[in-house]
Amino acid sequence: MSLRFIAKDPNTDGANCPTVWVDEEKQEIVLQGWTLDEATRAECLKTGPIPDSETVVRLPMRMAAAIREACDAADGPTVQ
């Protein structure tokens, strides 16, 4: 696996979260974020189930630039 580090939340509390990477081999964006509270999980479930093999994480809006950078990296020439 070749994860390319993109960014860590500049306001992290020392827990190194949230973080964004790009897996160039699998052509995927990898996100580390906060687990959902029950109210948010219930809202997400209104649009359909979350399979046991998947999860939903929360990221602050201040990570938008890092997510855009990851998307650009995922679309870049190094990704086939």
N, C-alpha and C positions, 0 to 999 in steps of 0.2 A: 504494500500500500504506500502511496506517495502523497501524504497530506501536505498541502502548501498552506502555511499559516497566513491568514489575511489580517486579522485584528482581534484585539481584546477590548472589551468595554473600557474606555479611559476612566470611567468612574467606578471600576470594580472595587469591591470592599476587601480585596485581598484573597477572595475565593476564586480568582481567575475566571470569572463568569460575568457576562456571556462572552463567547469566543466564536469566531467564524474561520473555517478552513475551506479549501477546495481539494477534493480528491481528484487529481488529474487523471489517474488511471481509470477510475470508474466514471469520471465525468459527473461528479456529484458535489453539491454544496453541503458541508457538514456544519451543523449549528449546535452549540452548547448554550443552554439557557436555563431559566428557572422552571421548576415543575409547576404545573397548574394548580390553582386552588379549585375547590369543588364547584364554585359558581361559574368560573371560566370553563371548566371541563363540561359542565352541563350545557353551557351556551354552544360549545363546539359540537357536542353530541346532537344538537338540534338539526345539524346538516347531514348527519349520518354517523355510523359507528366508527370508533377508532380501533382497528384490529390490534390484537395482542402483540403483533410484531412491529407495531408503529407507536409513535408518541407525538405529542404536540408540546412545544416549549414556548416560553415567553421571552421576547427580546425587547429591549427599550428602543424607542424611535431613534435615539442617538446612535444606534448601530446601523442605521439605514445606509450610511456611506460605506461601511464595511461590507454590507450585504451587496451593494451595487458593485463594489470592487470585486467581490467573489463572483458575481454574475459576469462581469467583464472578463475575469480570468477564465471562467468556465467557457466563455465564447471565444477566447483568445486562440492564437495560432498553435499553441502547444497542446491544445486539446483536439483530439481527432473526432 
